[in-house]
């Protein structure tokens, strides 16, 4: 299965393991809660999936790589304690709490979240001294003399032996206590993740043409050669920074992330070509509706791979603006309940004339800010806050902070005046969001117009409509704000059959 299918299985398992009966007892007893064992090649996204599941379910996540643990750190250190049995006193060996178990209690105490996932990576690479204790742990959730707290589901992961010389194959007795999921790398699934994470478009557009280069591990005369999803994502991050600093991107840099000589050379050549296309086609002018005649003519005459690269560049810009538009709307919607609370207080004070100053109003504003801060900190400590939600929390807290400072510095004498100030501030941001959304809709329209003019209603239009359909942000954007062009072409194109033909055509391409 691919990592997306595995994620769904794990998510369902965690939900069911945490399901309780009418007496508050877990429906599946702890001893029957088989840990999940995610078995797959390195770099397919196992850790990222666990973060997503914790964020979606609103539970905590504690992650450990078992290769870093000795028997002492995992099970606890021995110490001598005096004990009395009947009339006789004696000294006995006790053990401190496992570092892993202690981390769970730390997260619970700091975050206030009592349920979560304990994710143990590379569990089949444990040291020889720790291996005998793993069977007890996997069945009874016990490390040493300390049990994993109730409400914590164990998910483990490991690499097959062919990828890691340190792997110790589990025997049947151990495997019979696990829910085993075999995972393989698949570009189509990773692409969805890449779009949400803002992976550099030069990476995704290259992999659209060379899907077989997405994941590769092989043995050559020079040793192990590998390219993984993790490598592409890390390369994407460094490319953004190199471009910001106007540093030259070469094979030496690329080779630090992609350990395959042929793929390094081909990607380096494509990277140069990508920026040449971006410059020659005047991408920003196209999206602003000022399409140079030579750009349209060149696009019409271009080979299919060049057309796809150009289309990817244009879509990347628009999809980035769409993602920001959706995040802006989410942030303002997050503010709405807080403003309603402030409004109700201001109206109550106006009706009762109980307060003629802003003291109670400011007190509520400060409590709202503090509550938001605590909620964000709690989720961060529990590793249960996505990047998008993190940005939303930060914007909301910043709004409340700024409003508080402005009110303290201003001359609002009553709660009604204070609320009026905050509402004006909010209305300005709503207006700015609507203006930005309007500009994004115009640029999306210009993208459709250019594709129609340069390529007609052929494969390129199919690619555009399909991407807008499968991309989570663009689907939400169109649902919230509409797009006549999308509705028009989505109805005219039959995606399923033509999409398969197009996929085969792209796979036949050679750079």
GISULCOR-V713488 format. One record per run of one state. SS is the DSSP state (hx for helix, st for strand, lp for the rest). FROM is the first residue (numbers start at 0). TO is the last residue. If there is no record, write none. Layout:
ss: <SS;SS>
from: <FROM;FROM>
to: <TO;TO>
This chain:
ss: <lp;st;hx;lp;st;lp;st;lp;hx;lp;st;lp;hx;lp;st;hx;lp;hx;lp;st;lp;st;lp;hx;lp;st;lp;hx;lp;hx;lp;st;lp;st;lp;st;lp;hx;lp;hx;lp;st;lp;hx;lp;hx;lp;hx;lp;st;lp;st;lp;hx;lp;hx;lp;st;lp;hx;lp;hx;lp;hx;lp;hx;lp;hx;lp;hx;lp;hx;lp;hx;lp;hx;lp;hx;lp;hx;lp>
from: <0;1;2;17;19;20;25;26;29;32;34;40;45;57;59;65;68;70;75;77;85;87;95;98;111;115;121;122;125;127;140;141;143;145;147;151;158;160;163;171;175;177;184;186;197;200;209;210;213;215;220;222;227;228;244;250;254;258;259;260;280;282;287;292;301;303;352;358;381;386;409;414;455;458;470;471;481;483;492;494;507>
to: <0;1;16;18;19;24;25;28;31;33;39;44;56;58;64;67;69;74;76;84;86;94;97;110;114;120;121;124;126;139;140;142;144;146;150;157;159;162;170;174;176;183;185;196;199;208;209;212;214;219;221;226;227;243;249;253;257;258;259;279;281;286;291;300;302;351;357;380;385;408;413;454;457;469;470;480;482;491;493;506;510>
